[in-house]
């Protein structure tokens, strides 16, 4: 299992993915936050999203953290088939590349670990709703 450290140098800044259509694949409750994993994503962004985990705080309507699994181009695949990226207001960080993030449950597990680190949720339990 890869344990990603959620600190990295910014590559490009984008506040959130521009999603045209997507299908919910997983839904979680995590403390005072809800998280949903989207798949089958259509977007006009310059990256090819495989999955996106969107995190919303209770009482708010818009996600403020996104963690993405992006398909790498063939010339980048030697480092891993997918890149994980964290998008927050004013900050975008590439976490790394791995073949793990092509699998829904492995991506969700690693992304939720990242959410726990970012939001200090170590004492909270993740509850899968979908």
C-alpha positions as CSV (number, residue, x, y, z in Angstrom):
1,X,0.0,0.0,0.0
2,X,1.2,3.5,-0.9
3,X,0.9,6.1,1.8
4,X,1.1,9.4,0.1
5,X,2.4,12.4,1.9
6,X,0.1,15.3,1.0
7,X,2.8,17.8,0.5
8,X,4.2,18.5,-2.9
9,X,5.2,21.4,-5.1
10,X,2.4,23.1,-7.0
11,X,2.3,22.2,-10.7
12,X,-0.6,24.4,-11.9
13,X,-3.3,26.2,-10.0
14,X,-7.0,25.4,-10.6
15,X,-9.6,25.9,-7.9
16,X,-11.8,22.9,-9.0
17,X,-12.3,20.5,-11.8
18,X,-14.7,21.7,-14.5
19,X,-17.1,18.7,-14.6
20,X,-19.6,18.5,-17.4
21,X,-21.0,15.1,-16.5
22,X,-20.0,12.4,-14.0
23,X,-21.5,9.3,-12.3
24,X,-21.4,8.9,-8.5
25,X,-19.5,5.7,-7.7
26,X,-19.0,6.0,-3.9
27,X,-20.3,8.2,-1.1
28,X,-18.9,8.5,2.4
29,X,-19.6,10.3,5.7
30,X,-16.4,11.4,7.4
31,X,-16.9,13.4,10.6
32,X,-18.5,16.7,9.7
33,X,-17.8,16.1,6.0
34,X,-19.3,14.2,3.1
35,X,-17.2,12.8,0.3
36,X,-18.3,11.5,-3.1
37,X,-16.2,9.7,-5.6
38,X,-17.2,10.5,-9.2
39,X,-16.4,8.4,-12.3
40,X,-17.1,8.4,-16.0
41,X,-16.2,12.0,-16.0
42,X,-16.6,14.4,-18.9
43,X,-14.6,17.6,-18.6
44,X,-13.1,20.3,-20.7
45,X,-10.0,20.5,-18.4
46,X,-6.6,19.7,-19.9
47,X,-6.4,16.5,-17.9
48,X,-8.1,13.1,-18.3
49,X,-9.9,12.5,-15.0
50,X,-10.5,8.8,-14.1
51,X,-12.0,9.6,-10.6
52,X,-12.6,12.7,-8.5
53,X,-13.2,12.7,-4.8
54,X,-15.1,15.8,-3.8
55,X,-15.3,16.8,-0.1
56,X,-18.1,19.0,1.3
57,X,-18.4,20.3,4.8
58,X,-21.8,19.9,6.5
59,X,-24.1,22.9,6.0
60,X,-22.2,24.0,2.8
61,X,-23.2,23.3,-0.7
62,X,-19.9,23.5,-2.7
63,X,-17.0,21.1,-2.3
64,X,-13.8,22.8,-1.1
65,X,-11.4,20.0,-1.6
66,X,-11.0,17.8,-4.6
67,X,-8.7,14.8,-5.0
68,X,-8.3,13.5,-8.5
69,X,-7.0,10.4,-10.2
70,X,-5.9,11.4,-13.7
71,X,-4.8,9.1,-16.5
72,X,-1.2,9.7,-17.5
73,X,-0.2,10.1,-21.1
74,X,1.8,7.1,-22.5
75,X,5.1,8.9,-22.2
76,X,4.4,9.4,-18.4
77,X,3.2,5.9,-17.7
78,X,6.6,4.6,-16.6
79,X,6.0,6.4,-13.3
80,X,2.5,5.0,-12.9
81,X,-0.6,4.9,-15.0
82,X,-2.4,7.6,-12.9
83,X,-1.5,10.8,-11.1
84,X,-3.2,11.9,-7.8
85,X,-3.7,15.6,-7.4
86,X,-5.2,17.7,-4.6
87,X,-7.2,20.9,-5.6
88,X,-8.1,23.4,-2.9
89,X,-8.9,27.1,-3.2
90,X,-5.7,28.8,-4.3
91,X,-3.6,25.6,-4.2
92,X,-3.0,22.6,-6.4
93,X,-0.6,19.8,-5.5
94,X,0.5,16.7,-7.3
95,X,0.9,13.9,-4.8
96,X,2.5,11.3,-7.1
97,X,1.9,8.7,-9.7
98,X,0.7,5.1,-9.2
99,X,-1.1,2.3,-11.0
100,X,-3.2,1.9,-7.8
101,X,-5.3,4.9,-8.6
102,X,-6.8,3.2,-11.7
103,X,-8.8,1.0,-9.2
104,X,-11.8,2.7,-7.7
105,X,-11.5,1.3,-4.1
106,X,-7.7,1.8,-4.0
107,X,-8.1,5.4,-5.1
108,X,-10.9,6.0,-2.6
109,X,-8.9,4.5,0.3
110,X,-5.8,6.6,-0.5
111,X,-7.8,9.8,-1.2
112,X,-9.7,9.4,2.1
113,X,-6.4,9.0,3.9
114,X,-5.4,12.3,2.3
115,X,-8.6,13.9,3.4
116,X,-7.9,12.8,7.0
117,X,-4.5,14.4,6.9
118,X,-5.7,17.6,5.3
119,X,-8.6,18.0,7.7
120,X,-7.2,16.5,10.8
121,X,-9.8,13.7,11.0
122,X,-7.6,11.0,12.5
123,X,-10.1,10.3,15.3
124,X,-13.1,10.1,12.9
125,X,-14.5,7.0,11.3
126,X,-15.3,6.8,7.6
127,X,-18.8,5.4,6.9
128,X,-19.5,4.2,3.4
129,X,-23.0,5.2,2.2
130,X,-22.9,4.1,-1.4
